[in-house]
Amino acid sequence: MIIDGYIWAGFIAFVVLLLAIDLGVFHRKSHEVKIKEALIWSAVWISLAFIFNYGVYIFMGKEKALEFLTGYLIEKSLSVDNLFVFIMLFTFFKVEPKYQHKVLFWGILGALIMRAIFIFAGVALISRFHWIIYIFGAFLVFTGIKMLFHKDEEVTPDKNPLVRLFKKFFPVTEQMHGGNFFVKINSKTVATPLFIVLLVVEFTDLIFAVDSIPAILAISTDSFIIFTSNVFAILGLRALYFALAGITQYFHYLKYGLSAILVFVGVKMVIVGFYKIPIVYSLLTILGILIVSIVLSIVFPQKEKQIIT
């Protein structure tokens, strides 16, 4: 337990150090993140994840390493769906590109805390009440099918329950004030629309976690593996956003791939009492679904909608 405590403390300290370097050194001044910079950072975060995965293989064995890789792949692929929401959100509020990184940084920091709570609660529930795994599985199958027929909707922050609740107790300005979340007007502290964007980002990730955490619980019930794979997937989300923001609309078949992944992991949880799908087969299936959906998106590009005048 002492060794486990040191490992947990060391990993959390490592993550805090990475975030401090990211915000305090490389993004000390607000600036627009170009595609080249985003690709470099994406490569850095992905490389760190694979280096950590190799460490898991060395110190914890092949099975745990495969669980980490599969969990990381699930979280990474499902997080792509979140990028569409971020794009619509920043467009709706007309957030300048140079301030988008700041919103995503603090949004992801909050996401890490929420994920930790969800993960430990989920693992504790399954450990104490094993039958809950069947409910999680059925929920994922339902979510996957629902995603298949779900149509993209416009972002309407004013209808968000968290935003509406916040506005009841705290005044909000109608105009942006640079990269500030709060400003003082007539000696009174008020929130800016940029903070509302942050609230919606946090709310979106909360909803997203409801789907993704049960999905990774189908792969592993090891809190350390689940948390670390989540952390590495989330840490690279900002860079992935800036790298893919301009081309996400071309991956129109990815939604169907994500739907298939959710249904697959849901079925995996439902049948675990009768047959446990080997982790290698799970990894290959998820990877295959992603590759097929991306290839289909490239081979069969989406036709542009004709505008009738």
C-alpha positions in Angstrom: 0.0 0.0 0.0 2.9 2.3 0.8 4.4 1.6 -2.7 1.0 2.2 -4.3 0.7 5.5 -2.5 4.1 6.6 -3.7 3.2 5.6 -7.3 0.0 7.6 -7.1 1.7 10.6 -5.6 4.5 10.5 -8.2 2.0 10.3 -11.1 -0.1 13.1 -9.9 3.0 15.3 -9.2 4.2 14.4 -12.8 0.8 15.6 -14.2 0.8 18.8 -12.2 4.4 19.5 -13.4 3.3 19.0 -17.1 0.4 21.3 -16.7 2.5 23.9 -15.0 5.1 23.8 -17.7 2.4 23.9 -20.4 0.6 27.0 -19.0 3.5 28.8 -17.3 6.2 28.3 -19.9 4.9 27.4 -23.4 1.5 29.2 -23.2 2.4 32.0 -20.8 1.1 34.6 -23.2 -2.2 34.1 -25.0 -1.6 33.3 -28.7 -3.3 31.5 -31.5 -2.1 27.9 -31.7 -1.2 27.1 -35.3 -1.5 23.7 -36.8 2.3 23.1 -36.8 2.5 23.8 -33.0 -0.6 21.7 -32.4 0.8 18.7 -34.3 4.1 19.0 -32.3 2.2 19.0 -29.0 0.0 16.2 -30.1 3.1 14.1 -30.9 4.5 15.0 -27.5 1.4 13.9 -25.6 1.0 10.7 -27.6 4.7 9.9 -27.1 4.4 10.4 -23.4 1.4 8.1 -23.3 3.3 5.3 -25.2 6.4 5.8 -23.0 4.2 5.4 -19.9 2.5 2.4 -21.5 6.0 0.8 -21.9 6.6 1.5 -18.3 3.4 -0.3 -17.4 4.5 -3.2 -19.5 7.9 -3.4 -17.7 6.6 -3.0 -14.1 3.1 -4.4 -14.3 3.1 -6.9 -17.1 1.7 -7.4 -20.6 -2.0 -7.7 -19.5 -2.0 -4.3 -17.7 -0.1 -2.7 -20.6 -2.8 -3.9 -23.0 -5.6 -2.7 -20.7 -3.9 0.8 -20.6 -3.5 0.9 -24.4 -7.1 -0.2 -25.0 -8.5 2.3 -22.4 -6.3 5.1 -23.9 -7.6 4.3 -27.4 -11.2 4.3 -26.2 -10.9 7.6 -24.4 -8.9 9.2 -27.2 -11.4 8.1 -29.9 -14.5 9.1 -27.9 -13.0 12.5 -27.0 -12.9 13.3 -30.7 -16.7 13.6 -30.6 -16.2 16.4 -28.0 -14.1 18.4 -30.5 -17.3 19.1 -32.5 -18.9 20.6 -29.4 -15.8 22.8 -28.8 -15.8 24.1 -32.3 -19.5 25.0 -32.2 -19.1 26.6 -28.8 -16.2 28.8 -29.7 -18.0 29.8 -33.0 -21.2 30.6 -31.1 -19.4 32.9 -28.6 -16.9 34.2 -31.2 -14.0 33.3 -28.9 -10.7 34.6 -30.4 -8.3 31.8 -31.3 -5.7 33.1 -28.9 -8.0 32.7 -25.9 -9.3 29.2 -26.9 -6.3 27.4 -25.3 -6.9 29.1 -22.0 -10.5 27.9 -21.9 -9.5 24.3 -22.8 -6.7 24.3 -20.3 -8.9 25.1 -17.3 -11.7 23.0 -18.7 -9.4 20.0 -18.9 -8.1 20.6 -15.4 -11.7 20.4 -14.1 -12.3 17.4 -16.3 -9.4 15.6 -14.6 -10.9 16.1 -11.2 -14.4 15.0 -12.3 -12.9 11.9 -14.0 -11.1 10.9 -10.8 -14.3 11.1 -8.8 -16.2 9.1 -11.5 -13.5 6.4 -11.8 -13.1 5.7 -8.1 -16.9 5.7 -7.6 -17.4 3.3 -10.6 -14.7 0.9 -9.5 -16.0 0.9 -5.9 -19.5 0.2 -7.1 -18.5 -2.7 -9.3 -16.3 -4.1 -6.6 -19.1 -4.0 -4.1 -22.1 -4.7 -6.4 -20.8 -6.7 -9.4 -24.3 -6.8 -11.0 -23.9 -3.1 -11.8 -21.6 -4.0 -14.6 -24.6 -5.4 -16.5 -26.4 -2.1 -16.0 -23.4 -0.2 -17.3 -23.2 -2.5 -20.3 -26.9 -2.1 -21.2 -26.5 1.7 -20.8 -23.5 1.7 -23.3 -25.4 -0.3 -25.8 -28.4 2.1 -25.5 -26.0 5.1 -25.8 -24.3 3.6 -28.9 -27.6 3.0 -30.7 -28.8 6.5 -29.7 -25.6 8.1 -31.0 -26.2 6.3 -34.3 -29.5 8.1 -34.9 -28.6 11.3 -33.1 -28.5 14.4 -35.3 -26.0 17.2 -34.6 -27.7 20.1 -32.9 -26.8 23.8 -32.6 -25.1 24.9 -29.4 -27.6 26.8 -27.2 -25.7 27.8 -24.0 -28.6 29.8 -22.6 -30.6 26.5 -22.3 -27.8 24.8 -20.4 -29.0 24.2 -16.8 -25.6 25.0 -15.3 -25.4 28.3 -17.1 -29.0 29.2 -16.2 -28.3 28.4 -12.5 -25.1 30.4 -12.6 -26.8 33.5 -14.1 -29.4 33.4 -11.3 -26.7 34.1 -8.7 -24.0 35.9 -10.6 -24.1 38.8 -13.1 -22.6 38.2 -16.5 -21.4 40.8 -19.0 -22.7 40.7 -22.6 -19.3 41.5 -24.1 -15.9 39.7 -24.0 -13.1 41.3 -22.0 -10.1 39.8 -23.6 -9.0 36.6 -21.9 -10.5 37.4 -18.6 -13.1 35.2 -16.9 -14.1 37.9 -14.4 -13.8 41.7 -14.5 -14.8 44.5 -12.2 -17.5 47.0 -13.4 -18.5 49.8 -11.1 -16.6 48.1 -8.2 -18.6 44.9 -8.8 -17.1 41.6 -9.9 -19.0 40.1 -12.9 -18.4 37.1 -15.1 -17.6 37.4 -18.8 -19.0 35.3 -21.6 -15.6 33.5 -21.7 -16.4 32.0 -18.3 -19.8 30.9 -19.6 -17.9 29.1 -22.3 -15.7 27.4 -19.7 -18.9 26.3 -17.8 -20.3 24.7 -20.9 -17.0 23.0 -21.6 -17.1 21.5 -18.1 -20.7 20.5 -18.4 -20.0 18.9 -21.7 -17.2 16.8 -20.3 -19.4 15.8 -17.4 -21.9 14.4 -19.8 -19.2 12.8 -21.9 -17.7 11.1 -18.8 -21.0 9.4 -18.1 -20.5 7.5 -21.4 -16.7 7.1 -21.4 -16.1 5.9 -17.8 -18.4 2.9 -18.1 -16.8 2.1 -21.4 -13.3 1.9 -19.9 -14.6 -0.1 -16.9 -15.4 -2.8 -19.5 -11.7 -3.0 -20.2 -10.3 -2.8 -16.6 -11.3 -2.4 -13.0 -7.8 -1.3 -12.0 -8.2 2.3 -10.7 -4.6 3.2 -11.6 -4.9 1.9 -15.2 -8.2 3.6 -15.8 -7.2 6.9 -14.3 -3.8 7.1 -16.1 -5.2 6.2 -19.5 -7.9 8.8 -19.0 -5.4 11.5 -18.0 -3.1 10.9 -21.0 -6.1 11.0 -23.3 -7.4 14.2 -21.8 -4.1 16.0 -21.6 -3.6 15.6 -25.4 -7.2 16.8 -26.1 -6.3 20.5 -26.4 -3.5 19.9 -28.9 -5.8 17.4 -30.8 -8.5 20.1 -31.0 -6.2 22.7 -32.6 -4.7 20.0 -34.9 -8.1 18.7 -36.2 -10.4 21.7 -35.7 -10.3 22.5 -39.4 -10.8 19.0 -40.7 -13.1 17.2 -38.2 -16.1 17.7 -40.6 -14.4 15.4 -43.1 -14.5 12.4 -40.6 -18.3 12.1 -41.0 -18.3 8.3 -40.6 -16.4 8.5 -37.3 -19.7 9.0 -35.4 -20.8 5.6 -36.6 -17.5 4.1 -35.6 -17.8 5.6 -32.1 -21.3 4.2 -31.9 -20.1 0.7 -32.8 -17.3 1.0 -30.1 -19.9 1.9 -27.4 -22.1 -1.0 -28.5 -19.2 -3.4 -28.5 -17.9 -2.5 -25.1 -21.5 -2.6 -23.8 -22.0 -6.1 -25.1 -18.6 -7.1 -23.6 -19.9 -6.0 -20.2 -23.3 -7.7 -20.5 -21.8 -11.1 -21.5 -18.9 -11.0 -19.0 -20.7 -13.5 -16.8 -20.8 -16.0 -19.6 -17.7 -15.2 -21.7 -14.9 -12.7 -21.1 -13.6 -11.3 -24.4 -9.7 -11.3 -24.3 -8.2 -7.9 -24.0 -6.2 -8.4 -27.2 -9.4 -9.1 -29.2 -11.0 -6.0 -27.7 -8.0 -3.8 -28.6 -7.9 -5.1 -32.2 -11.7 -4.7 -32.6 -11.7 -1.1 -31.4 -8.7 -0.3 -33.5 -10.3 -1.9 -36.5 -13.5 0.0 -36.1 -11.6 3.3 -35.9 -9.5 2.5 -39.0 -12.5 1.5 -41.1 -14.6 4.6 -40.1 -11.7 6.9 -41.0 -10.9 5.1 -44.3 -14.6 5.2 -45.3 -14.7 9.0 -44.5 -11.7 9.5 -46.8 -12.9 7.2 -49.6 -16.5 8.4 -49.5 -16.3 12.2 -48.7 -19.4 13.9 -47.5 -21.2 15.8 -50.2 -21.5 19.5 -49.6 -25.1 20.7 -49.0 -26.4 22.8 -51.8 -27.7 26.2 -50.7 -31.0 27.1 -52.4 -31.3 30.8 -53.2 
